[in-house]
Structure formats: structure tokens, C-alpha cells
Amino acid sequence: MTRSAPRPWAMAGVSLVEMMIALVIGMIIMLGVIQVFAASQTASRLSEGASRVQENARFATEFLERDLRMAGHMGCVNDQAHVVKNLGDPVNHLVAGVGSGSPLDFRVSIQGYEAPNTAPGGVLTLGAAWTAPSGLPASISGLNPAPAGGSDVLVLRFLGAEGVPVNQISLAGGASTVTGDADRITRMTKDGVGTPTLFGIADCGHADIFAGALSGNQVKATGVDLTRYTTQPTGQTMLYRAESLVYYIGRNATTGVNGLRRARADSSGAYSTNEEVVEGIENLQLMFGLDSTPVIGLATPPVGSVTQAAVASGVTTATDAAGAGQWLRVGQVKVGLLAVSPDRSSSIDAVNRPSVLGVEFAPAANNDGRYRSAYEVSVALRNRLFGN
């Protein structure tokens, strides 16, 4: 029996050379896919980091602008006008030395504290140890978390934007009871302030700041006589919540990233409420625009022309009435923020040197991979427009 010869199709297959060529081509394609995926992932992280930075900076500037514009609000007459009228208003029934930096010093509506080496032309190295502002009052330096180094501190005091019409004022046992419009009294507890203790009352002639207790639509002020005010509907008297705020940069203990914080004072003179309003704000810089009138008073009213810009220490470092007078000149504030992404967004070494109000930020020795961007805004203090 003879065997038939193998047919050609039965011996078909892949040679070793062909297999090696296929493997090489496959590896090249796979490397290309990996590179495309890695580049896409990097671009996605960078885009997300930039978006988070822009969003955080937008929220931070919105908070700061809103409260900065309110500085000096004392009812229908601002604090500059009260000083020029020279009638002793606003009357502060709280214990606080004028210009002392006390949270209860409502004769100073805006105040700043300058961090060392942060005037225009200064250079801060990212990742280095920065120094906190000097001369901070104990109420601010003792905040938890403490003010971060390299960033300025901003203090604002004013009467709330929305007042409550006052229908009745009575005096008994040395305590005044102010009865407000029941339909509008909820304005006293807006923005998460459930139990306010700082209040102001004002008409178009006078203003008083006092500690009180809110119950229903009444505020009781012990040891304060407020009967000089004429109530509605014949008078223009309004009841306000008084605000004493400090904005600063503090480190979040959980994330390890700096954020913009806002602390609110109570009638005891302590910043009892402290919250992080925006995460990822690494640095805050401030410059103050000053009215051309060097000393504002009865004979020398402000002219409303901002002709000079200075950092906080250039406005004044005095902690007395003379210093308070210099802060009365502020009519504009320039705010600079350095925003940082909460997470790593790129492994590429930073080559740009962002600048905030003339302060340059040099790259860190070890790149942390976070995206950073600088933002600046100028805010006019609408309640410092003399004569409003």
C-alpha cells in the first residue's frame, strides 16, 4: 500500500520570522495606544485642575467683593459721613479701643495686615516656609487654623445689607427692647447665623452698635438706651445685624491645602464662627486705594478721589485713633489670589512664575504637580462714596 504525498494546503502555517514581525508590529501599536492614553489622561487632569482653579477663584472673588463693598455701611449714612458730621456717630456700646484691632471696634470698617516680603517686587518660593503677618491682634493670631504665612489678612466691619423696619422701642430697667417688623425679622438670621448677638440701629442721622439677644421679632439690649430714634412709620429707623469679619488663608488639616477662610465675631469679642468658604486658595494679597485727603475730619472731608495705593503696612501700623483715621481713607481695594488645584494635575515641572499684585512666586525645588493661576480684581467700596 503506497502513501499519497502531502497536499500543499495541509502544510500551511506561520513561520518564526513572520511571528516575530507580527509581535514587533503589535508592540509598536500597543506602545502608541499607551502613549495616546497617557497623553489623554494628562490632558484630562490638567483640564480638570484648571477648571477647579477657575471655579474656586471665581467663588473667592465673589465672596470678597460682596463683603468689601459693604465696608462702611452704617445705614443710610456711611461711616465717613458720620465722622465729618462730628456728632459722635456711630456710637459703639461695645468695649473696644479705637484703632486697637479689636473685633468690636466698629469705628474702623476696613483694616489689613501685611505679610513680610509681600509688597510689590517681593518674591515667594512655592513650598518654602512663609512668614505670617506681624502685629496681628490675639483674636486673629489665635484662630484655628492659624493664618498662613505669606498671605495678607483682611478685616471688615459693617451693618448688614438688609435691615428690619423698627416699629417700637421701649426702655425698662436700663435695657432697650427693639421691636422689628415681624415679616422681615428673618433677615437677622440669614447666611447661617442662627443666633446673632451683634446688632446695629440707624436712621439717616445716627447709628448705634450694641450687643443684644434676639427673641421672636424683638431684640433686647441690656444697658443701652436707644430711645433717641423715631420708629416707623414716621421715622426711618432700621435694625441691622452688625458684621465683624476677618478673611485670611488657612490650611485645611484634612486635605493639606490652603483655603480662603472667613471668621465672624460675636458680642464677646471672639471670632466664634470660622469656616472655609473656598478651598484651593493658596495666597491672598491686598493693596488699598486711599482718598487724597490725608486726614478726614469735620474741616477736611474726603473728596472721593483715590490717588494713592499702598499695602497694609503703608496705610498705617498705628493701633490708636490716628491709625483708625488712616483706615478711614480707604476707598478701593485691590485683591490678588493665587489659586491651586486640590490634586496633582501634571507631572511637568512648572516653568511659569505667577505674579499677584507684584508679588512673584518662584517654582518650588520639588514640583508638586499642582496647577496654579493668579487672579486680580479691584473693588470700590460703595459705602465709602462720600455723601451717600
Buried (B, 14 or more C-beta within 10 A) or exposed (E): EEEEEEEEEEEEEEEEEEEEEEEEEEEEEEEEEEEEEEEEEBEEBBEBBBEBBBEBBEBBBEBBBEBBBBBBBBBBBBBBBBBBBEEEBBBBBBEBBBBBBBBBBBBBBBBBBBBBBBBBEBEBBBEEEBEBBEEBBEBBBEBEBBBBBBBBBBBBBBBBBEBBBBBEBEEEEEBBBBBBBEEBBEBBEEEEBEEBBBBBBBBEBBBBBBBBBBEEBBBBBEEBEBEEBBBBEEBBBBBBBBBBBBBBBBBBEEEEBBBBBBBBBBBEBBBEEBEBBBBBBBBBBBBBBBBEBEEBEEEEBBEBEBEBBBBBBBBBEEBEEEBBBBBBBBBBBBBBBBBBBBBEBBEEEBEEEBBBBBBBBBBBEEBEBBBBBBBBBEBBBBBBBBEE
